Amino acid sequence: MRVQVLGRVAVTRGGQPAREWGRARARDLLALLAVHDAGLAREAAQEALFPGADPQVGERNFRVTLHALGQVLEEGVARGTFLERGEWLRLRGGPDLSVDLWEARAHLGAPPGTPGRPAALLDMPGQMADTDLEAVQAEAERHAALLPEALASEAGHALRVGQLDLAARLAGRALSLDPAHEPAARALMRAWHARAHPAAAARTYAALRAALAELGLTPLPETEALHRALTGVMREGPGDPPLPAETAP
């Protein structure tokens, strides 16, 4: 069983879609439980899904919603296999139930150079499923901010170990998510420079300036210095001045 909340909410079993949801709010409850990997109180979940509802009406609607989610997750298996019910609600992750958000958190928090991290970051959706739940929206904002940062840091590591193509892919992906992300732009400029493509480095800088201008900002001094260095020399040699050192984002 695989739970997906990045991009959209979906449940697959053996690669095939699970049964029909029954109630649309069941998708929101699944996203809420994915965000709260340690679980949350039933009362808090009910209030999140049915804020301000009459207590009896809210309880009835929540009970039906929880039942609908249980049918999706636990069709053909014992009750409680994947969904802990009661006063505390929790998804029971393990070998038979994976959650893409939990995996994404692990990759985002791993240090640059961790095996498998570059591919995971490149394939990772940049957004979470759309919902009106505040906790899920907050997690979506956090994810949207962390992914470009992780891609840029991984691009920097790829540059340091000479993986120029990978560095360009990682930095380019970060800029597709956040065109004003300066560490990613600097990494991409360096990758193009190292591959002897000064025009591409110049285009990267120009796109960055345009994105920053839309926010009322200008490039940082270190970005400007890098641009000047790349403009003046296409490839470093024994007699060329060194490029500005990259600093941590």
Backbone as CSV, one residue per row, in Angstrom:
resi,resn,N_x,N_y,N_z,CA_x,CA_y,CA_z,C_x,C_y,C_z
1,MET,0.846,-1.185,0.000,0.000,0.000,0.000,0.885,1.239,0.000
2,ARG,0.571,2.175,-0.898,1.325,3.420,-0.950,0.380,4.601,-0.890
3,VAL,0.688,5.522,0.019,-0.091,6.740,0.195,0.673,7.889,-0.444
4,GLN,0.004,8.633,-1.289,0.601,9.784,-1.965,-0.170,11.040,-1.590
5,VAL,0.556,12.040,-1.089,-0.062,13.341,-0.804,0.712,14.472,-1.468
6,LEU,1.831,14.170,-2.105,2.581,15.161,-2.871,2.007,15.196,-4.278
7,GLY,1.661,16.398,-4.725,1.029,16.538,-6.028,-0.470,16.329,-5.960
8,ARG,-0.875,15.164,-5.497,-2.292,14.852,-5.332,-2.423,13.752,-4.282
9,VAL,-3.625,13.576,-3.789,-3.883,12.513,-2.824,-4.302,11.261,-3.587
10,ALA,-3.604,10.173,-3.326,-3.928,8.911,-3.980,-3.462,7.759,-3.112
11,VAL,-4.122,6.637,-3.271,-3.727,5.404,-2.587,-3.662,4.305,-3.634
12,THR,-2.535,3.610,-3.670,-2.382,2.492,-4.595,-2.005,1.243,-3.815
13,ARG,-2.458,0.139,-4.329,-2.131,-1.168,-3.735,-1.510,-2.022,-4.824
14,GLY,-0.240,-2.350,-4.644,0.446,-3.110,-5.673,0.525,-2.365,-6.987
15,GLY,0.571,-1.031,-6.908,0.660,-0.216,-8.107,-0.680,0.099,-8.748
16,GLN,-1.763,-0.470,-8.241,-3.095,-0.239,-8.790,-3.906,0.659,-7.863
17,PRO,-4.739,1.546,-8.420,-5.550,2.428,-7.570,-6.426,1.635,-6.613
18,ALA,-6.550,2.145,-5.399,-7.431,1.522,-4.421,-8.889,1.822,-4.781
19,ARG,-9.815,1.358,-3.961,-11.235,1.515,-4.234,-11.654,2.979,-4.219
20,GLU,-12.877,3.247,-4.650,-13.413,4.607,-4.651,-13.446,5.153,-3.232
21,TRP,-13.288,6.487,-3.124,-13.155,7.103,-1.819,-14.465,7.140,-1.035
22,GLY,-15.568,7.311,-1.699,-16.825,7.363,-0.966,-17.154,8.775,-0.490
23,ARG,-16.231,9.401,0.205,-16.427,10.779,0.660,-15.164,11.581,0.355
24,ALA,-15.353,12.780,-0.216,-14.205,13.615,-0.602,-13.383,14.010,0.610
25,ARG,-14.035,14.206,1.768,-13.307,14.632,2.960,-12.348,13.551,3.441
26,ALA,-12.525,12.318,2.999,-11.601,11.248,3.386,-10.208,11.520,2.846
27,ARG,-10.119,12.137,1.667,-8.811,12.505,1.115,-8.121,13.520,2.017
28,ASP,-8.901,14.505,2.490,-8.319,15.520,3.369,-7.849,14.904,4.683
29,LEU,-8.613,13.960,5.208,-8.209,13.292,6.448,-6.911,12.513,6.232
30,LEU,-6.765,11.870,5.090,-5.535,11.137,4.801,-4.346,12.090,4.727
31,ALA,-4.517,13.240,4.057,-3.438,14.228,3.996,-3.087,14.734,5.380
32,LEU,-4.093,14.942,6.218,-3.860,15.418,7.580,-3.060,14.397,8.387
33,LEU,-3.403,13.124,8.258,-2.681,12.079,8.980,-1.264,11.909,8.436
34,ALA,-1.084,12.137,7.141,0.267,12.054,6.574,1.148,13.157,7.126
35,VAL,0.588,14.360,7.279,1.352,15.476,7.835,1.730,15.198,9.289
36,HIS,0.789,14.651,10.049,1.040,14.322,11.455,1.472,12.859,11.534
37,ASP,2.731,12.594,11.219,3.176,11.200,11.157,3.108,10.492,12.507
38,ALA,3.171,11.235,13.614,3.039,10.620,14.940,1.582,10.491,15.347
39,GLY,0.665,10.983,14.527,-0.750,10.907,14.825,-1.268,12.184,15.463
40,LEU,-2.568,12.239,15.643,-3.179,13.376,16.323,-4.484,12.940,16.946
41,ALA,-4.948,13.746,17.906,-6.164,13.415,18.630,-7.367,13.429,17.693
42,ARG,-8.264,12.520,17.919,-9.486,12.430,17.097,-10.243,13.748,17.134
43,GLU,-10.332,14.354,18.293,-11.060,15.612,18.437,-10.438,16.716,17.583
44,ALA,-9.092,16.759,17.557,-8.399,17.766,16.749,-8.630,17.521,15.264
45,ALA,-8.622,16.256,14.850,-8.865,15.931,13.446,-10.289,16.304,13.051
46,GLN,-11.240,16.030,13.922,-12.633,16.364,13.623,-12.816,17.867,13.474
47,GLU,-12.201,18.641,14.365,-12.327,20.091,14.293,-11.663,20.635,13.037
48,ALA,-10.556,20.022,12.624,-9.861,20.469,11.416,-10.721,20.233,10.179
49,LEU,-11.408,19.106,10.125,-12.207,18.774,8.946,-13.574,19.455,8.942
50,PHE,-14.142,19.631,10.132,-15.484,20.211,10.215,-15.490,21.329,11.250
51,PRO,-14.745,22.407,10.964,-14.634,23.494,11.943,-15.967,24.194,12.175
52,GLY,-16.269,24.440,13.443,-17.469,25.181,13.790,-18.763,24.424,13.642
53,ALA,-18.698,23.145,13.304,-19.926,22.366,13.130,-20.548,22.054,14.481
54,ASP,-21.843,21.861,14.484,-22.522,21.383,15.693,-21.846,20.091,16.148
55,PRO,-21.560,19.949,17.443,-20.808,18.774,17.919,-21.374,17.449,17.420
56,GLN,-22.674,17.277,17.466,-23.255,16.012,17.032,-23.133,15.825,15.523
57,VAL,-23.375,16.890,14.802,-23.242,16.813,13.342,-21.787,16.564,12.954
58,GLY,-20.867,17.297,13.609,-19.454,17.107,13.320,-18.985,15.699,13.620
59,GLU,-19.449,15.144,14.748,-19.056,13.782,15.122,-19.594,12.775,14.116
60,ARG,-20.832,12.955,13.694,-21.411,12.022,12.730,-20.668,12.090,11.387
61,ASN,-20.434,13.313,10.918,-19.713,13.462,9.645,-18.306,12.897,9.731
62,PHE,-17.647,13.135,10.875,-16.284,12.632,11.013,-16.268,11.107,11.068
63,ARG,-17.228,10.530,11.762,-17.281,9.070,11.858,-17.448,8.443,10.483
64,VAL,-18.307,9.037,9.660,-18.514,8.526,8.301,-17.247,8.704,7.463
65,THR,-16.577,9.852,7.632,-15.349,10.125,6.885,-14.249,9.147,7.271
66,LEU,-14.104,8.897,8.567,-13.079,7.960,9.039,-13.363,6.554,8.523
67,HIS,-14.630,6.181,8.521,-15.005,4.862,7.994,-14.661,4.758,6.510
68,ALA,-14.940,5.829,5.754,-14.638,5.822,4.322,-13.143,5.678,4.077
69,LEU,-12.327,6.374,4.877,-10.876,6.249,4.725,-10.417,4.839,5.074
70,GLY,-10.986,4.272,6.119,-10.632,2.909,6.492,-10.940,1.917,5.389
71,GLN,-12.050,2.119,4.681,-12.392,1.215,3.584,-11.377,1.295,2.453
72,VAL,-10.870,2.511,2.189,-9.875,2.680,1.132,-8.563,2.019,1.520
73,LEU,-8.116,2.262,2.756,-6.797,1.789,3.188,-6.771,0.306,3.519
74,GLU,-7.881,-0.221,4.032,-7.831,-1.565,4.618,-8.772,-2.562,3.946
75,GLU,-9.052,-2.325,2.692,-9.872,-3.292,1.955,-9.124,-4.625,1.868
76,GLY,-9.745,-5.659,2.356,-9.151,-6.991,2.279,-8.182,-7.323,3.390
77,VAL,-7.969,-6.407,4.344,-7.073,-6.695,5.478,-7.824,-6.394,6.767
78,ALA,-7.246,-6.824,7.874,-7.903,-6.648,9.166,-7.990,-5.174,9.543
79,ARG,-9.074,-4.806,10.190,-9.255,-3.441,10.684,-8.105,-3.095,11.622
80,GLY,-7.544,-1.918,11.431,-6.438,-1.485,12.276,-5.067,-1.824,11.730
81,THR,-5.015,-2.491,10.573,-3.720,-2.856,10.002,-2.918,-1.622,9.614
82,PHE,-3.574,-0.680,8.957,-2.892,0.523,8.483,-3.386,1.805,9.143
83,LEU,-4.534,1.758,9.808,-5.143,2.961,10.360,-5.502,2.749,11.820
84,GLU,-4.789,3.438,12.689,-5.081,3.375,14.120,-6.258,4.284,14.424
85,ARG,-7.307,3.719,15.011,-8.500,4.467,15.348,-8.609,4.626,16.856
86,GLY,-9.653,5.310,17.281,-9.841,5.541,18.710,-9.698,7.014,19.008
87,GLU,-9.289,7.326,20.221,-9.100,8.728,20.593,-7.843,9.313,19.957
88,TRP,-6.960,8.450,19.470,-5.742,8.877,18.772,-5.738,8.229,17.403
89,LEU,-5.559,9.029,16.366,-5.569,8.534,15.002,-4.156,8.566,14.429
90,ARG,-3.795,7.517,13.692,-2.431,7.466,13.152,-2.370,6.477,12.007
91,LEU,-1.570,6.844,10.972,-1.253,5.887,9.925,-0.151,4.966,10.428
92,ARG,-0.322,3.691,10.238,0.674,2.708,10.679,1.636,2.411,9.523
93,GLY,2.688,3.222,9.424,3.671,2.994,8.381,4.504,1.760,8.666
94,GLY,5.112,1.225,7.637,5.944,0.036,7.799,6.223,-0.597,6.454
95,PRO,6.673,-1.841,6.443,7.003,-2.500,5.177,5.834,-2.580,4.206
96,ASP,4.595,-2.601,4.742,3.433,-2.771,3.880,2.684,-1.470,3.615
97,LEU,3.127,-0.367,4.217,2.477,0.929,3.980,3.542,2.012,3.936
98,SER,3.692,2.655,2.782,4.649,3.745,2.635,3.893,5.039,2.344
99,VAL,4.484,6.150,2.773,3.887,7.475,2.582,4.921,8.353,1.913
100,ASP,4.588,8.922,0.758,5.584,9.681,-0.002,6.085,10.906,0.762
101,LEU,5.230,11.544,1.552,5.666,12.720,2.308,6.719,12.360,3.324
102,TRP,6.574,11.228,3.971,7.563,10.811,4.970,8.909,10.520,4.306
103,GLU,8.865,9.901,3.151,10.101,9.654,2.412,10.731,10.967,1.965
104,ALA,9.894,11.916,1.516,10.401,13.216,1.085,11.087,13.943,2.229
105,ARG,10.505,13.897,3.415,11.116,14.540,4.573,12.497,13.962,4.851
106,ALA,12.631,12.660,4.723,13.929,12.022,4.965,14.960,12.485,3.946
107,HIS,14.583,12.548,2.679,15.525,12.987,1.646,15.873,14.462,1.806
108,LEU,14.888,15.279,2.134,15.150,16.712,2.296,16.084,16.978,3.466
109,GLY,15.994,16.163,4.499,16.827,16.364,5.676,18.174,15.685,5.620
110,ALA,18.411,14.866,4.598,19.686,14.152,4.483,20.781,15.106,4.011
111,PRO,22.035,14.832,4.376,23.136,15.697,3.925,23.417,15.523,2.439
112,PRO,23.928,16.566,1.775,24.286,16.452,0.356,25.268,15.307,0.129
113,GLY,25.080,14.605,-0.956,25.948,13.481,-1.269,25.432,12.154,-0.771
114,THR,24.334,12.146,-0.029,23.756,10.890,0.431,23.320,10.056,-0.768
115,PRO,23.707,8.783,-0.845,23.319,7.952,-1.996,21.808,7.966,-2.214
116,GLY,21.409,8.147,-3.444,20.000,8.154,-3.800,19.305,9.487,-3.646
117,ARG,19.936,10.430,-2.956,19.274,11.715,-2.715,19.079,12.535,-3.993
118,PRO,20.087,12.660,-4.872,19.866,13.464,-6.079,18.681,12.997,-6.914
119,ALA,18.589,11.707,-7.155,17.482,11.186,-7.962,16.148,11.423,-7.274
120,ALA,16.120,11.230,-5.961,14.872,11.433,-5.221,14.431,12.890,-5.281
121,LEU,15.372,13.810,-5.154,15.033,15.231,-5.204,14.553,15.637,-6.594
122,LEU,15.190,15.108,-7.625,14.787,15.445,-8.993,13.383,14.944,-9.312
123,ASP,13.009,13.806,-8.733,11.694,13.225,-9.012,10.604,13.742,-8.077
124,MET,10.972,14.456,-7.043,10.029,14.850,-5.994,9.098,15.965,-6.476
125,PRO,7.781,15.796,-6.346,6.865,16.883,-6.690,7.144,18.122,-5.853
126,GLY,6.951,19.272,-6.451,7.234,20.516,-5.740,6.094,21.012,-4.887
127,GLN,4.918,20.398,-5.010,3.753,20.844,-4.270,3.045,19.677,-3.615
128,MET,2.270,20.007,-2.579,1.396,19.020,-1.971,0.004,19.159,-2.562
129,ALA,-0.821,18.179,-2.292,-2.198,18.230,-2.767,-2.902,19.456,-2.209
130,ASP,-3.761,20.026,-3.013,-4.487,21.234,-2.617,-5.580,20.880,-1.617
131,THR,-5.629,21.599,-0.509,-6.633,21.374,0.527,-6.816,22.646,1.321
132,ASP,-7.948,22.733,2.025,-8.198,23.915,2.838,-7.776,23.726,4.298
133,LEU,-7.144,22.613,4.617,-6.713,22.356,5.988,-5.445,23.148,6.303
134,GLU,-5.465,23.901,7.389,-4.336,24.772,7.723,-3.050,23.986,7.936
135,ALA,-3.122,22.856,8.616,-1.911,22.076,8.898,-1.279,21.571,7.607
136,VAL,-2.096,21.177,6.656,-1.583,20.686,5.375,-1.025,21.843,4.559
137,GLN,-1.687,22.991,4.604,-1.184,24.167,3.891,0.161,24.606,4.453
138,ALA,0.311,24.555,5.775,1.589,24.920,6.389,2.689,23.959,5.965
139,GLU,2.360,22.681,5.913,3.347,21.692,5.463,3.695,21.903,3.999
140,ALA,2.708,22.296,3.211,2.944,22.549,1.783,3.905,23.714,1.602
141,GLU,3.743,24.761,2.398,4.651,25.905,2.316,6.067,25.491,2.722
142,ARG,6.157,24.705,3.757,7.474,24.229,4.219,8.139,23.381,3.137
143,HIS,7.382,22.484,2.536,7.933,21.616,1.490,8.390,22.443,0.298
144,ALA,7.568,23.426,-0.106,7.892,24.258,-1.259,9.153,25.072,-1.036
145,ALA,9.448,25.412,0.221,10.658,26.171,0.525,11.884,25.258,0.636
146,LEU,11.696,24.074,1.193,12.828,23.184,1.446,13.353,22.501,0.185
147,LEU,12.478,22.186,-0.757,12.925,21.438,-1.935,13.940,22.213,-2.776
148,PRO,13.708,23.486,-3.121,14.749,24.218,-3.865,16.058,24.331,-3.099
149,GLU,15.967,24.504,-1.773,17.182,24.575,-0.959,17.968,23.271,-1.055
150,ALA,17.254,22.159,-0.939,17.918,20.854,-0.997,18.521,20.605,-2.374
151,LEU,17.800,20.980,-3.415,18.327,20.811,-4.768,19.580,21.657,-4.983
152,ALA,19.559,22.892,-4.477,20.721,23.767,-4.641,21.922,23.234,-3.882
153,SER,21.705,22.752,-2.664,22.831,22.220,-1.886,23.387,20.958,-2.533
154,GLU,22.508,20.143,-3.100,22.968,18.928,-3.785,23.716,19.293,-5.060
155,ALA,23.279,20.356,-5.736,23.985,20.827,-6.927,25.380,21.301,-6.563
156,GLY,25.485,21.988,-5.431,26.803,22.426,-4.975,27.728,21.257,-4.706
157,HIS,27.202,20.211,-4.106,28.018,19.019,-3.854,28.434,18.363,-5.171
158,ALA,27.507,18.280,-6.118,27.834,17.680,-7.414,28.938,18.460,-8.115
159,LEU,28.912,19.783,-8.006,29.977,20.593,-8.579,31.319,20.267,-7.946
160,ARG,31.315,20.133,-6.619,32.580,19.888,-5.903,33.203,18.557,-6.275
161,VAL,32.387,17.584,-6.647,32.937,16.269,-6.996,33.020,16.079,-8.506
162,GLY,32.783,17.163,-9.261,32.978,17.104,-10.705,31.846,16.502,-11.503
163,GLN,30.657,16.376,-10.918,29.508,15.839,-11.657,28.729,17.016,-12.259
164,LEU,29.253,17.553,-13.342,28.732,18.803,-13.886,27.323,18.657,-14.462
165,ASP,27.060,17.580,-15.180,25.729,17.391,-15.746,24.685,17.273,-14.643
166,LEU,25.005,16.506,-13.608,24.075,16.353,-12.492,23.860,17.684,-11.789
167,ALA,24.932,18.438,-11.601,24.818,19.745,-10.954,23.874,20.656,-11.738
168,ALA,24.004,20.645,-13.059,23.141,21.484,-13.890,21.685,21.049,-13.793
169,ARG,21.444,19.756,-13.764,20.063,19.264,-13.660,19.450,19.644,-12.320
170,LEU,20.218,19.483,-11.256,19.712,19.800,-9.923,19.425,21.293,-9.785
171,ALA,20.379,22.109,-10.207,20.194,23.555,-10.102,19.055,24.030,-10.999
172,GLY,18.965,23.467,-12.202,17.883,23.843,-13.101,16.521,23.486,-12.536
173,ARG,16.446,22.345,-11.898,15.177,21.942,-11.263,14.815,22.908,-10.136
174,ALA,15.799,23.303,-9.338,15.543,24.258,-8.258,15.014,25.576,-8.817
175,LEU,15.597,26.045,-9.906,15.164,27.311,-10.495,13.795,27.193,-11.156
176,SER,13.431,26.010,-11.597,12.082,25.838,-12.144,11.030,25.974,-11.056
177,LEU,11.420,25.652,-9.824,10.509,25.793,-8.682,10.545,27.199,-8.109
178,ASP,11.736,27.794,-8.083,11.914,29.139,-7.533,12.905,29.888,-8.412
179,PRO,12.418,30.630,-9.417,13.320,31.317,-10.347,14.220,32.352,-9.694
180,ALA,13.909,32.785,-8.477,14.718,33.793,-7.787,15.662,33.173,-6.767
181,HIS,15.907,31.875,-6.845,16.763,31.184,-5.876,18.227,31.396,-6.261
182,GLU,18.912,32.276,-5.555,20.270,32.660,-5.949,21.291,31.539,-5.802
183,PRO,21.316,30.757,-4.708,22.303,29.667,-4.651,22.174,28.702,-5.831
184,ALA,20.934,28.411,-6.238,20.734,27.522,-7.380,21.243,28.178,-8.662
185,ALA,20.975,29.463,-8.813,21.445,30.169,-10.006,22.966,30.191,-10.063
186,ARG,23.607,30.438,-8.926,25.078,30.446,-8.919,25.630,29.064,-9.265
187,ALA,24.994,28.027,-8.736,25.451,26.670,-9.048,25.295,26.383,-10.539
188,LEU,24.190,26.815,-11.124,23.985,26.567,-12.545,24.961,27.385,-13.389
189,MET,25.214,28.620,-12.991,26.192,29.442,-13.707,27.563,28.786,-13.669
190,ARG,27.947,28.256,-12.518,29.241,27.584,-12.396,29.297,26.327,-13.257
191,ALA,28.177,25.591,-13.290,28.150,24.373,-14.097,28.305,24.709,-15.584
192,TRP,27.598,25.735,-16.045,27.742,26.134,-17.446,29.156,26.635,-17.740
193,HIS,29.724,27.379,-16.799,31.089,27.867,-16.970,32.069,26.711,-17.097
194,ALA,31.938,25.734,-16.211,32.859,24.599,-16.230,32.709,23.774,-17.505
195,ARG,31.533,23.824,-18.116,31.292,23.081,-19.357,31.542,23.965,-20.590
196,ALA,32.134,25.153,-20.362,32.499,26.080,-21.448,31.282,26.546,-22.242
197,HIS,30.225,26.934,-21.516,29.028,27.491,-22.146,28.739,28.859,-21.520
198,PRO,29.560,29.861,-21.819,29.379,31.175,-21.196,28.051,31.822,-21.530
199,ALA,27.523,31.581,-22.731,26.243,32.179,-23.092,25.122,31.643,-22.203
200,ALA,25.184,30.351,-21.894,24.170,29.759,-21.020,24.279,30.323,-19.607
201,ALA,25.513,30.523,-19.142,25.704,31.129,-17.824,25.133,32.543,-17.805
202,ALA,25.335,33.283,-18.896,24.800,34.647,-18.972,23.274,34.638,-18.984
203,ARG,22.686,33.679,-19.671,21.220,33.584,-19.696,20.670,33.253,-18.309
204,THR,21.388,32.411,-17.595,20.962,32.071,-16.231,20.962,33.308,-15.345
205,TYR,22.015,34.094,-15.458,22.109,35.323,-14.667,21.006,36.307,-15.049
206,ALA,20.750,36.456,-16.340,19.720,37.386,-16.798,18.335,36.957,-16.296
207,ALA,18.062,35.655,-16.324,16.775,35.151,-15.842,16.633,35.377,-14.342
208,LEU,17.744,35.209,-13.624,17.719,35.462,-12.183,17.414,36.921,-11.894
209,ARG,18.109,37.821,-12.593,17.872,39.251,-12.384,16.411,39.610,-12.650
210,ALA,15.831,39.038,-13.689,14.442,39.333,-14.019,13.501,38.817,-12.926
211,ALA,13.788,37.625,-12.418,12.941,37.059,-11.369,13.037,37.874,-10.087
212,LEU,14.253,38.304,-9.753,14.432,39.130,-8.563,13.775,40.494,-8.723
213,ALA,13.857,41.050,-9.931,13.270,42.364,-10.186,11.759,42.342,-9.960
214,GLU,11.122,41.238,-10.292,9.681,41.123,-10.065,9.346,41.184,-8.579
215,LEU,10.326,40.837,-7.741,10.128,40.882,-6.284,10.658,42.170,-5.684
216,GLY,11.144,43.069,-6.554,11.721,44.313,-6.062,13.103,44.139,-5.471
217,LEU,13.830,43.116,-5.917,15.148,42.797,-5.368,16.203,42.837,-6.467
218,THR,17.463,42.820,-6.048,18.596,42.724,-6.959,19.507,41.603,-6.487
219,PRO,20.375,41.078,-7.356,21.253,39.986,-6.953,22.176,40.374,-5.796
220,LEU,22.517,39.384,-4.987,23.464,39.587,-3.893,24.850,39.910,-4.454
221,PRO,25.713,40.568,-3.653,27.063,40.893,-4.120,27.841,39.675,-4.608
222,GLU,27.684,38.529,-3.922,28.438,37.341,-4.334,27.962,36.832,-5.701
223,THR,26.679,37.006,-5.989,26.173,36.615,-7.298,26.699,37.555,-8.373
224,GLU,26.704,38.851,-8.066,27.255,39.838,-8.995,28.733,39.566,-9.262
225,ALA,29.479,39.254,-8.194,30.911,38.993,-8.346,31.153,37.764,-9.216
226,LEU,30.332,36.738,-9.011,30.470,35.538,-9.825,30.174,35.851,-11.291
227,HIS,29.142,36.622,-11.520,28.797,36.987,-12.899,29.942,37.745,-13.565
228,ARG,30.549,38.690,-12.841,31.660,39.442,-13.425,32.828,38.524,-13.731
229,ALA,33.100,37.587,-12.839,34.216,36.664,-13.057,33.964,35.776,-14.274
230,LEU,32.722,35.306,-14.413,32.408,34.441,-15.543,32.372,35.216,-16.845
231,THR,32.009,36.475,-16.767,31.980,37.309,-17.970,33.389,37.578,-18.483
232,GLY,34.328,37.685,-17.549,35.684,38.043,-17.938,36.548,36.866,-18.324
233,VAL,36.160,35.646,-17.936,36.983,34.470,-18.251,36.065,33.286,-18.463
234,MET,36.307,32.564,-19.577,35.444,31.433,-19.890,35.862,30.186,-19.134
235,ARG,37.132,30.018,-18.919,37.608,28.804,-18.250,38.846,29.177,-17.442
236,GLU,38.894,28.698,-16.204,40.039,29.003,-15.362,41.276,28.253,-15.841
237,GLY,42.403,28.964,-15.855,43.675,28.353,-16.188,44.723,28.805,-15.208
238,PRO,45.989,28.400,-15.384,47.035,28.752,-14.425,47.184,30.256,-14.227
239,GLY,46.938,31.054,-15.290,47.131,32.488,-15.141,45.852,33.257,-14.941
240,ASP,44.704,32.569,-14.808,43.422,33.245,-14.673,43.122,33.537,-13.215
241,PRO,42.414,34.627,-12.942,42.012,34.904,-11.570,41.009,33.867,-11.101
242,PRO,41.029,33.477,-9.818,40.095,32.469,-9.322,38.670,33.010,-9.281
243,LEU,37.710,32.108,-9.437,36.322,32.483,-9.296,36.009,32.745,-7.842
244,PRO,35.020,33.612,-7.556,34.646,33.866,-6.169,34.226,32.589,-5.478
245,ALA,34.630,32.424,-4.244,34.264,31.224,-3.495,32.777,31.236,-3.181
246,GLU,32.157,30.086,-3.268,30.737,29.955,-2.948,30.568,29.890,-1.439
247,THR,29.568,30.584,-0.966,29.262,30.526,0.461,27.982,29.740,0.667
248,ALA,27.787,29.241,1.864,26.577,28.458,2.151,25.356,29.334,2.046
249,PRO,24.241,28.788,1.509,23.018,29.588,1.390,22.550,30.072,2.752
